[in-house]
Amino acid sequence: MSDLPGIVITGASGRMGQTLVRLVTASDKVKLVGCVERKGHPWVGRDIGESMGGVALGVTVTDDPLEAFAKAQAVIDFTAPAATVEFAALAAQARCVHVIGTTGMEKEHLAKLEPAARHAVIVRAGNMSLGVNLLVRITQKIAAALDEDWDVEVVEAHHRMKVDAPSGTALMLGMAAAEGRGIDFDEARVSGRDGITGARKRGTIGFSAIRGGDIVGEHDVIFAAEGERVILRHVATDRALFARGALRAALWGQGQKPGQYDMMDVLGI
């Protein structure tokens, strides 16, 4: 048991955090060695299992990430952009694989990951599922095959508690479409239409976000032309699939050279 890679989970009290705790503790390939929460959180200083309403797991929630990372081989991080940037520097200091599922990261956040990636493995993806990453690849190929007579729209739906829009997965899909067409994503992107917007500009990639209930995640990529549409769709019904992908990334990262990777690298697609 002691030879298994140790995993630290940040944001352990969140939906994904608790899903990851359950997955890691049930795995025979890794062991849970740490759980991190923000300073002042009521779970800090308590056993993670008891905090989740179950039996004690022998892992105390801490607000000292570096102390936790020092005992681990990988950190799985589904938190917030500013926290993820901080965790990246600490994970690199501890030479841990840093698996990042955090969404809503802007260019300035991504730039701050580069120094950490010179010293440690970072695997970052807006979505960790096999199905979504296959959808990304298919979107790229279809966009390359269809010219700008085909409008591209990405429609996504998530639970009411999600704080960023469009979702990280929606942005992945939009970027794949832009790459397939050989155009600049930032120039083509159109989000949140409201009011009298005028006719659609040729070549743009549109985004729509739906928030409600407990929707885990639904994404449609619509290619629409005169008289026909091609619709690609992925529906997630259990967030455990994202946790499984993150754990797979944490294991894949062991022994890799420092640098930034994504789920395409992990999955070999």
N, C-alpha and C positions, 0 to 999 in steps of 0.2 A: 504493500500500500504506500509505503514511504517513497517509492521510486516513481509514483505517478506525478505528472505535472500538476503544480499547484495553481489554482485559479482564484483571482480576486474579482469580486463583482462590485462595481461602483453604482451608486444610486440604488442600493439594495432594497429599499422600501417601495420602489415604484412597481408598476405592472410588469415591466420587462425584468426588473431586478429580481422580483420574487419568482418569476417564471424560470429565470436562470438559476437561482438558488436550488429550486426543485430539480432541474435538469442535471446540474452538476453533482448534487448529492446522490442522485440515482445512478450516475454513470460509474462504470468500472474502468474508465480510461483516464479520469482526472480526479482531483480531490479539491474540495473547497477549503481555502486557507485564509480567506479574508473577505470582509464585507465593509464597504465604505459608505458613509452618509455625511451630509453637511453638518457643520458645527451647530449645536443647539437642537438637532433633531432628537425627538424623544426615544428613538431606538438606540442611540449611541450609548455604549456601555452595557447593552443587553445582548443576550444570546439571540442570534438571527432566527433560529428555529422557533423559539418561544415568542419572539416578536411577531412572527408570522402566524401565531396561533397554534403551533404544533409542539413537537417534542424538542428538547435542547439538542443542538447539533455540535456544540463545542466550539463554535466560532462567534466571537464577540464583535458586534458592530463598532467600528472606530471612525473617528473624524480625522485620523492621521494617515493619509493615503501612502506616504512614503514608507512608514513603518509596515503597512500591510503589503505593499509592493515588494519590499525587500525579502519577503518569504515566498514569493510567487514566481512562476515561469510565464504567466500570462495574466493580463487584465482585460476584462470584458466591460465595455463602457457604452451604456445607452443613457446619457445624461443630457447636458446642455452645452452649447458651443464653448462658452467661456470656461466651464469646468473641464471639458475635454481637452482644451489647449493646456491647461494647468496639469492635468493628468498625463498628457503626452510627455512633458518635460520630466516628470517624476518617474514614469515608466521607463524612459530612456536611461535615466540615471541608474535605475535598478536593473537595466538590461532585460526588461520584460517584453514579451510580445504584447502589443496594444491593439486590441480589436475594437474598432470604433463603429458603432451603429447609430451614433448621434446624428440627428438631422437638423436642418436649419443653419448649417454652417456656411458663412459667407467667405469671400475671397481672403479677407484679412485673417480669419481663423485658419483657413487652409495654409496660408503662408507661414503661420507660426508652427505648423507641424513639421516643416522641412528640417529645421535643426535637429529635432528629435529623431527623425528618420535616418539621420547620418550615423546614429549610434544604436538604433534598435529597429525591430520589425514593426511596422504599422500596417494593419489590414483595415481599410476603411471602405464602407459601402453604405449607400442609402437604403439598401435592403439586402438581407442576408439569405433569402430563400433561393433555392435552385430554380423554381419556376419563374420567379421574377427575373433572374439573371438570364435565363433562356429567352424570356420575353424581350429584354433589352437587346440581345443579339439579333433576334428576329426583326425588331423594330428598325434597327440600323440597316439591315439588309433590304427590307421593304422600302424604306425611305430612299435608299440608293437606287432602287429600281423604278420608283414612281417620281415623275417630275413635279414641278410646282403647280400644275393643274390640279394636283391632289392636295387639299388643305389638310393640315395635321392638327388634331385636338387631343389633349390628354385630360381625361376626366378622372378624378380620384375621390374616394370617400373614406372617411375615418370616424372614429368615435368622438364624442363631444369634448373630451378632455385634451385632444391633440392641440398643441399650441402654435405649430408652424404650418404655413401653407404657401405654395404647393408643398406636398410631401416630398421627402427626399427621393422616394421611388419615382414620383412623377417627374422630378427634375432629371433623374437618371434616364428616363424614357425620352424626355425632350432632348437631352443632350445626345442621345443615341440617334435620334432622328436628324438632328443638325449635323452630326458627324457623317451620317450616311449620305446626306446631301452636299456635304462639303461647305457648309455655311457657318457663320459665327452665331453661336447659340444666344448670347446676350443681346445681339441685335435682332434676332428673330423672335425672341420670347415676348408673349403678350399674356398678361395675367389680370384677372379680376375686372372684366368688362362691366361697365355700369353706365346707364344713361344713353344719350345719343352718341354712339361711338363712330358712326360712319361705316362704310363698307369695309369688309375685311381686306387687309393689305396682302397682296400675293406673297407667298413664301414664308409667312409667319407661322409660328408654332404656338397654339393657344392652350391655356390651362384653366380648368375649372375645379374648384374644391367644394366638397360636400362634407358637413360635420353633423353627426347626430348619433344618439344612442350609444351602443357598444360595438359599432362596426370595426372589425379588426383591420381590414384594409382591402379596398377594391380599386383596380386600375384598369381603365380602358384607353387604348390608343386608337383613334379614329382617323382613317385616311378617307377623305370625302371628295369626290369629283362629281361632275355632271352625270347624273343617272346611276351612280353606284357608290358603294362604300365598302371599305375593308375595315373590320373591327377586330382588334386583338384584345384579349381580356385575361386578367388574373384576379382570382378571388382568394383571399386568405380567411380562414374561419377559426384559426387557432394561432395565437402569437407564439406558441411553442416552436413553430417552424422557423421563426427568426432566431430563437434561442439555439436551436439545433445547428443552424448555419453558423452562428457566432462561435459555438463550441468547436465546430469543424475547422473554422478559421484559426482558432487558438491552437489547435493541435497541429495544423498544417504549418503554422509559423515557427514551430520549434525547429531550429537548425537552419532556417533560411538566413540569407545575408541581410544586414540592415537595409532598409528602404521602405518605400510606400507601395503597397499592393492593394488589389481589390478582390472581390469574390470571383471574378473571371479567372484570376490567377489560381485561387484556391480550388475552383471547380474544374480547371483545365479546359475552359471554353473561351 
